[in-house]
């Protein structure tokens, strides 16, 4: 896994604000073999939200994200779910204002891909979805390995469930062959469960189409007014399929075709924890020199 250096907060926040304003973006890898789309859906303003973003019917959903608006504003609201549906068309995102009222908008992002020469039905035959649910806990967490013999990770997500909906998402990210997800309480008892979902693509298809996947990792100790922010980018030969973030209490996971932005809220004005960003990406292999 390749590690990238952190960015300055001014660069990161400006880029995040710009990324959050985009509704639909289309792109492809350097060869035009892998096509991607990022579709955004926006809620009205309120205290709690459940919203869905759906990719066009000729694409396969492989990842997604969400952000709270306004950004970088206390007391803030928090992500409680960021996950795919079972038919790989719609990305679900949920949020809540926690402890104090916070009128906010939630934006959900769905990432879809299609591969030149394959229909959606044909591509789906090479996609595998694996979901694992934690035990009942105040700090539920899961970490599970995909079928590494036949598949490679390209995306995933996480969904929290509790009786009073006050568990907050703290991580959902890939690491080599595993998908990892966790949530936690903050000054309010809310035990429950978390379900992590991993989306993977067959090694057979990668070989047939001369494709390759990769994972990048970055972190940031940049901290301002209770918010950690981070960004991770890649060159235009790739397209992003699966973003992941590990922080304190997540407020943003924003994907673009060649970048990822993340924010976590510490619920305080003093924190030593960094935010970590994880990126899954795909492209046709470059010609050998």
LINDAMO-V908129 format. One record per residue. N is the residue number from 1. RES is the residue in one letter. D_FIRST is the distance of its C-alpha to the first C-alpha in Angstrom with 2 decimals. Layout:
N|RES|D_FIRST / N|RES|D_FIRST
This chain:
1|X|0.00 / 2|X|3.80 / 3|X|6.50 / 4|X|9.84 / 5|X|13.30 / 6|X|15.61 / 7|X|18.57 / 8|X|22.23 / 9|X|23.87 / 10|X|26.45 / 11|X|24.02 / 12|X|22.01 / 13|X|25.19 / 14|X|26.88 / 15|X|24.06 / 16|X|23.88 / 17|X|27.65 / 18|X|27.64 / 19|X|24.97 / 20|X|26.94 / 21|X|30.06 / 22|X|28.90 / 23|X|30.16 / 24|X|28.91 / 25|X|26.55 / 26|X|26.12 / 27|X|23.75 / 28|X|22.44 / 29|X|19.89 / 30|X|21.26 / 31|X|23.29 / 32|X|24.81 / 33|X|23.65 / 34|X|21.55 / 35|X|23.46 / 36|X|22.38 / 37|X|24.50 / 38|X|24.03 / 39|X|27.27 / 40|X|28.42 / 41|X|31.26 / 42|X|33.07 / 43|X|35.25 / 44|X|38.45 / 45|X|38.63 / 46|X|39.16 / 47|X|38.13 / 48|X|36.04 / 49|X|34.48 / 50|X|33.18 / 51|X|32.25 / 52|X|30.79 / 53|X|29.31 / 54|X|29.84 / 55|X|28.46 / 56|X|31.09 / 57|X|32.32 / 58|X|30.88 / 59|X|27.25 / 60|X|25.05 / 61|X|23.49 / 62|X|19.73 / 63|X|18.87 / 64|X|20.62 / 65|X|21.26 / 66|X|24.22 / 67|X|25.76 / 68|X|28.88 / 69|X|31.45 / 70|X|32.74 / 71|X|29.53 / 72|X|29.49 / 73|X|32.88 / 74|X|34.21 / 75|X|34.97 / 76|X|32.59 / 77|X|31.63 / 78|X|28.61 / 79|X|26.52 / 80|X|27.55 / 81|X|26.03 / 82|X|23.43 / 83|X|23.35 / 84|X|24.35 / 85|X|27.71 / 86|X|28.32 / 87|X|29.40 / 88|X|26.29 / 89|X|28.34 / 90|X|28.43 / 91|X|26.06 / 92|X|27.74 / 93|X|27.42 / 94|X|29.65 / 95|X|30.53 / 96|X|33.20 / 97|X|35.00 / 98|X|34.90 / 99|X|37.87 / 100|X|39.19 / 101|X|40.04 / 102|X|37.72 / 103|X|38.64 / 104|X|35.46 / 105|X|34.11 / 106|X|31.06 / 107|X|29.09 / 108|X|27.12 / 109|X|24.65 / 110|X|24.18 / 111|X|21.68 / 112|X|23.15 / 113|X|22.36 / 114|X|24.72 / 115|X|24.38 / 116|X|27.16 / 117|X|29.71 / 118|X|28.89 / 119|X|30.77 / 120|X|29.29 / 121|X|30.92 / 122|X|29.41 / 123|X|25.85 / 124|X|26.38 / 125|X|27.20 / 126|X|23.58 / 127|X|22.13 / 128|X|21.94 / 129|X|22.21 / 130|X|21.82 / 131|X|23.24 / 132|X|23.75 / 133|X|26.15 / 134|X|26.30 / 135|X|29.46 / 136|X|31.89 / 137|X|30.86 / 138|X|31.12 / 139|X|27.36 / 140|X|26.12 / 141|X|22.56 / 142|X|20.82 / 143|X|17.66 / 144|X|17.78 / 145|X|16.19 / 146|X|16.76 / 147|X|18.57 / 148|X|15.83 / 149|X|18.59 / 150|X|19.50 / 151|X|16.93 / 152|X|13.45 / 153|X|12.70 / 154|X|13.78 / 155|X|15.24 / 156|X|17.19 / 157|X|19.43 / 158|X|21.79 / 159|X|25.56 / 160|X|27.66 / 161|X|31.26 / 162|X|33.94 / 163|X|37.72 / 164|X|37.92 / 165|X|34.64 / 166|X|33.66 / 167|X|30.31 / 168|X|27.65 / 169|X|24.02 / 170|X|21.61 / 171|X|18.25 / 172|X|16.87 / 173|X|13.14 / 174|X|10.60 / 175|X|8.33 / 176|X|7.22 / 177|X|10.95 / 178|X|12.72 / 179|X|14.34 / 180|X|15.62 / 181|X|18.65 / 182|X|21.33 / 183|X|24.51 / 184|X|27.19 / 185|X|30.77 / 186|X|32.20 / 187|X|35.91 / 188|X|36.81 / 189|X|36.87 / 190|X|34.98 / 191|X|33.58 / 192|X|32.10 / 193|X|29.24 / 194|X|25.82 / 195|X|24.69 / 196|X|21.05 / 197|X|20.57 / 198|X|17.74 / 199|X|18.18 / 200|X|16.89 / 201|X|17.95 / 202|X|19.46 / 203|X|18.12 / 204|X|21.75 / 205|X|21.80 / 206|X|18.64 / 207|X|20.48 / 208|X|23.80 / 209|X|22.69 / 210|X|20.39 / 211|X|17.48 / 212|X|13.72 / 213|X|11.07 / 214|X|7.52 / 215|X|5.38 / 216|X|5.51 / 217|X|6.63 / 218|X|10.00 / 219|X|13.05 / 220|X|16.75 / 221|X|19.78 / 222|X|22.04 / 223|X|24.88 / 224|X|28.15 / 225|X|30.99 / 226|X|29.03 / 227|X|26.03 / 228|X|22.42 / 229|X|20.93 / 230|X|17.58 / 231|X|16.30 / 232|X|13.23 / 233|X|14.00 / 234|X|13.18 / 235|X|15.72 / 236|X|18.43 / 237|X|17.48 / 238|X|15.24 / 239|X|16.43 / 240|X|14.83 / 241|X|15.55 / 242|X|14.20 / 243|X|14.06 / 244|X|13.61 / 245|X|15.00 / 246|X|15.72 / 247|X|18.84 / 248|X|22.48 / 249|X|24.48 / 250|X|22.81 / 251|X|24.92 / 252|X|22.72 / 253|X|19.76 / 254|X|20.58 / 255|X|18.85 / 256|X|19.97 / 257|X|19.21 / 258|X|16.84 / 259|X|16.18 / 260|X|15.84 / 261|X|18.12 / 262|X|18.64 / 263|X|21.52 / 264|X|22.66 / 265|X|26.23 / 266|X|27.03 / 267|X|30.63 / 268|X|31.78 / 269|X|31.96 / 270|X|30.30 / 271|X|26.73 / 272|X|24.28 / 273|X|21.30 / 274|X|18.41 / 275|X|16.92 / 276|X|13.20 / 277|X|11.93 / 278|X|9.37 / 279|X|9.66 / 280|X|10.00 / 281|X|11.69 / 282|X|13.86 / 283|X|16.11 / 284|X|18.45 / 285|X|17.31 / 286|X|18.66 / 287|X|21.81 / 288|X|21.61 / 289|X|23.39
